[in-house]
Amino acid sequence: MNEGDPQLGAGTGLAARLDRTNELLQRMLVEVAKTPSTHAIFVDAGYVYAAAGLLVTGTEDRRSFDLDAEGLIDAFIDKARTIFADSRLLRVYWYDGARRRIHTAEQQAIAELPDVKVRLGNLNANNQQKGVDSLIRTDLESLARHRAISDAALVGGDEDLVSAVEAAQGYGARVHLWGIEAAEGRNQAEPLLWEVDSQRTFDLDFCRPYVTRCPVTTYEDDTPAPSREDVRFVGAQVAAAWLAARGRDSLADLLPGRPYLPGSTDQDLLVEAERLLQCSLRGHAHLRRALRDGFWQHLQAQY
């Protein structure tokens, strides 16, 4: 075959293209090697409150204890920094429920923390979260699909999160399940444990600094109870805060049921009033009636 042979020219051109392709691949691999891994932390707040509250204080009722969310989030970030040593944090996603998806004061404070994104599902009349699992799945799948994260630390326990794990893994992300020690048995679904790439459990010593039982002062024999007028005034104070947080639409929904209050609203009123009065109203039916009277009196004056 001589130098003018067209087959020789075609072979030379193909070899040149292959060399060019190999060069581009090598450059790409070098760039990929330089790109740091990225991780994110996905926290189901409902799970954290229930599991940590039960472990530390013996109750899942969020009104019975305070959770230092900022301190706990910092602890999660520090733990991730140790586990994913060569990775950078994208952000922490904090999933919680709220009525009509309106942030509470506590959720607003969490949302203002650096590197934290608060995502809210609905909270129904029984204080049950709705839509949180779908939010977690959407974020996990989207971040994995766009190669925004290589690792995801998921703090939760609901079996409904299995689909979120599978979606993220389908795009190449590794999902690590973090949980809180259960006083008895398990507080994470077995199908979820089976699907994740690794598991880690935080014990009582880890959680204790971030959970504090709310003090409730009970009446002593020689301590006089607050007057009806004092309790009525506090009821009006709580009503003003309730109206500011929920708006007039919620008031319109509440008014047809007067003089009765929905169970969850009545419980919130009692807990907040006891906090303001620094004493318990349990077992004092006449004072609780005065509390509701003050609550309704303020709301009707604003309608």
C-alpha positions in Angstrom: 0.0 0.0 0.0 1.6 3.3 -1.1 1.4 6.8 0.4 -1.4 7.8 -1.9 -3.6 4.9 -0.8 -7.0 6.4 0.5 -7.3 3.6 3.0 -4.1 4.7 4.7 -5.4 8.3 4.9 -8.6 7.1 6.5 -6.8 5.0 9.0 -4.5 7.9 9.9 -7.6 10.2 10.4 -9.3 7.6 12.6 -6.2 7.2 14.8 -6.0 11.0 15.2 -9.6 11.2 16.3 -9.1 8.4 18.8 -6.1 10.2 20.2 -8.1 13.4 20.5 -10.9 11.5 22.2 -8.5 9.9 24.7 -7.0 13.2 25.4 -10.4 14.8 26.2 -11.3 11.8 28.4 -8.0 12.2 30.3 -8.8 15.9 30.9 -12.3 15.1 32.0 -11.0 12.5 34.5 -8.5 15.0 35.9 -11.3 17.6 36.4 -13.5 15.0 38.1 -10.6 14.1 40.4 -10.3 17.7 41.3 -14.0 18.2 42.1 -14.7 17.7 45.8 -17.5 15.3 46.9 -20.6 17.0 48.3 -23.0 15.8 51.0 -26.3 17.0 52.4 -28.2 16.2 55.5 -31.9 15.5 55.4 -33.7 15.7 58.8 -37.3 14.6 59.4 -38.0 16.9 62.4 -41.1 14.9 63.4 -39.0 11.8 63.8 -36.3 13.7 65.7 -38.7 15.3 68.1 -40.5 12.0 68.8 -37.4 9.8 69.1 -35.2 12.2 71.0 -38.1 13.3 73.3 -39.0 9.8 74.2 -35.4 8.8 74.7 -34.4 11.7 77.0 -37.7 12.7 78.7 -39.9 9.7 78.2 -42.5 11.5 76.1 -43.1 12.2 72.4 -45.2 15.3 73.1 -43.4 18.3 71.7 -45.1 20.6 74.2 -43.5 18.7 77.1 -39.9 19.5 76.2 -37.6 22.0 74.4 -35.3 20.9 71.6 -32.2 22.9 70.9 -32.5 22.5 67.2 -29.5 24.8 66.4 -27.3 22.8 68.7 -28.5 19.5 67.3 -28.0 20.7 63.7 -24.5 21.8 64.5 -23.8 18.3 66.0 -25.1 16.6 62.8 -22.9 18.9 60.7 -19.8 18.0 62.9 -20.6 14.3 62.6 -20.9 14.5 58.9 -17.7 16.4 58.6 -16.0 13.5 60.4 -17.7 10.7 58.4 -17.4 12.5 55.0 -13.9 13.8 55.6 -13.1 14.6 51.9 -16.5 16.1 51.2 -18.1 19.5 51.5 -21.5 20.3 53.0 -24.2 21.5 50.5 -26.7 22.3 53.2 -29.0 20.8 55.9 -32.6 20.2 55.0 -35.0 20.4 57.9 -38.5 19.0 57.2 -41.3 19.8 59.6 -45.1 20.3 59.6 -47.0 23.5 60.2 -50.7 24.5 59.8 -51.2 26.0 56.4 -47.5 25.7 56.0 -47.0 29.0 58.0 -43.7 29.0 59.9 -43.9 29.0 63.7 -41.5 31.2 65.5 -39.2 28.2 66.2 -39.2 27.2 62.5 -38.4 30.8 61.5 -35.4 30.8 63.8 -34.2 27.5 62.3 -34.7 28.8 58.8 -32.4 31.7 59.6 -29.5 29.4 60.5 -26.6 29.3 58.0 -26.6 26.3 55.6 -30.1 25.3 56.7 -33.2 25.1 54.5 -36.6 24.6 56.2 -39.2 22.7 54.2 -42.7 22.5 55.5 -45.5 20.0 55.0 -49.0 20.4 56.4 -50.0 19.8 60.0 -53.5 18.3 60.4 -56.0 18.8 63.3 -54.4 15.8 65.1 -50.9 17.4 64.8 -49.8 14.8 62.3 -47.4 15.8 59.5 -48.7 15.4 55.9 -46.5 15.7 52.8 -43.1 15.6 54.5 -42.0 12.3 53.0 -42.8 13.5 49.4 -40.7 16.7 50.0 -37.8 14.6 51.1 -38.1 12.3 48.1 -38.3 15.3 45.7 -35.2 16.9 47.1 -33.2 13.7 47.4 -34.0 12.7 43.8 -33.5 16.1 42.3 -30.1 16.6 44.0 -28.9 13.1 43.1 -30.1 13.5 39.5 -28.2 16.7 39.0 -25.1 15.3 40.6 -25.3 18.0 43.3 -24.5 15.4 46.0 -22.6 12.2 46.2 -23.7 11.3 49.8 -26.9 11.9 51.7 -27.3 11.5 55.4 -31.0 10.8 56.1 -32.3 11.3 59.7 -35.7 9.5 59.8 -37.4 6.2 60.2 -40.6 6.1 58.2 -41.0 3.3 55.7 -42.4 5.8 53.2 -38.9 7.1 52.8 -37.8 3.9 51.0 -38.8 5.3 47.7 -36.8 8.4 48.3 -33.7 6.3 49.0 -34.2 4.2 45.9 -34.6 7.2 43.7 -31.4 8.8 45.0 -29.5 5.6 44.7 -30.7 5.2 41.1 -28.8 8.3 40.2 -25.6 7.1 41.9 -25.8 8.8 45.3 -25.1 6.9 48.5 -27.7 7.2 51.2 -26.7 6.8 54.9 -29.5 6.4 57.4 -29.0 8.1 60.8 -31.3 7.3 63.7 -31.8 8.0 67.4 -31.6 5.2 69.9 -34.9 3.6 70.8 -35.7 3.0 74.4 -37.3 -0.3 73.4 -37.4 -2.1 70.1 -36.8 0.0 66.9 -38.0 3.4 65.8 -37.0 2.9 62.1 -38.7 0.7 59.6 -36.9 -2.5 58.6 -37.5 -2.0 54.8 -35.7 1.4 55.2 -32.8 -0.2 57.1 -32.5 -2.8 54.3 -32.3 -0.2 51.5 -29.7 2.3 52.7 -25.9 2.1 52.2 -25.0 2.5 55.8 -26.6 3.0 59.3 -25.7 5.0 62.3 -27.5 5.4 65.6 -27.1 8.3 68.1 -27.4 7.3 71.7 -28.7 9.0 74.9 -25.4 10.8 75.7 -25.4 12.3 72.2 -29.1 13.5 72.5 -29.3 14.6 76.1 -27.6 18.0 75.8 -30.2 19.1 73.2 -33.5 18.0 74.9 -34.8 19.7 78.1 -38.0 18.9 79.8 -40.3 22.0 80.2 -40.8 22.8 83.9 -44.4 23.0 85.1 -44.8 24.5 88.6 -47.7 22.9 90.5 -49.6 24.5 93.4 -48.2 24.0 96.9 -50.6 24.0 99.8 -49.6 27.5 100.9 -49.4 29.0 97.4 -52.5 30.8 96.3 -53.9 30.1 92.9 -54.0 33.0 90.4 -57.2 35.0 90.2 -59.8 34.5 87.5 -59.0 37.9 86.2 -55.3 37.1 85.9 -56.1 33.9 84.1 -58.6 35.7 81.8 -56.0 38.3 80.9 -53.5 35.6 80.0 -56.1 34.0 77.8 -56.5 37.2 75.9 -52.6 37.4 75.6 -52.5 33.9 74.1 -55.4 34.8 71.7 -53.6 37.8 70.4 -50.5 35.7 69.7 -52.7 33.0 68.1 -54.4 35.5 65.8 -51.1 37.1 64.8 -49.6 33.7 63.9 -52.7 32.3 62.0 -54.6 35.2 60.6 -58.2 36.1 60.2 -59.0 33.1 58.0 -58.3 30.8 60.9 -60.4 33.0 63.1 -63.4 32.7 60.8 -63.0 28.9 60.9 -62.9 28.9 64.7 -65.8 31.2 65.5 -68.7 28.9 64.5 -67.6 26.5 67.2 -67.7 28.9 70.1 -67.7 28.6 73.1 -65.9 25.3 72.4 -62.3 25.0 71.1 -60.9 22.2 69.0 -58.9 19.8 71.2 -55.5 20.7 69.8 -56.2 24.5 70.1 -57.4 24.1 73.6 -54.3 22.1 74.6 -52.0 24.7 73.0 -53.9 27.4 75.0 -53.4 25.5 78.2 -49.7 24.9 77.7 -48.9 28.5 76.8 -51.0 29.9 79.6 -49.2 27.7 82.1 -45.9 28.9 80.8 -46.9 32.5 81.2 -48.4 32.0 84.6 -45.6 29.7 85.8 -48.1 27.4 87.4 -50.4 24.5 86.5 -54.1 24.9 85.7 -54.6 21.1 85.6 -57.4 20.2 88.0 -58.8 23.8 88.3 -61.8 23.7 86.0 -63.0 27.2 87.0 -59.7 28.7 86.0 -59.6 26.8 82.7 -63.1 28.2 81.9 -61.8 31.7 82.7 -58.8 31.1 80.4 -61.1 30.1 77.5 -63.4 33.1 78.3 -60.4 35.5 78.0 -59.3 33.8 74.8 -62.8 34.1 73.2 -63.3 37.6 74.5 -60.2 38.9 72.7 -61.0 37.0 69.4 -64.6 38.2 69.3 -63.5 41.8 69.8 -61.2 41.5 66.8 -63.8 40.0 64.4 
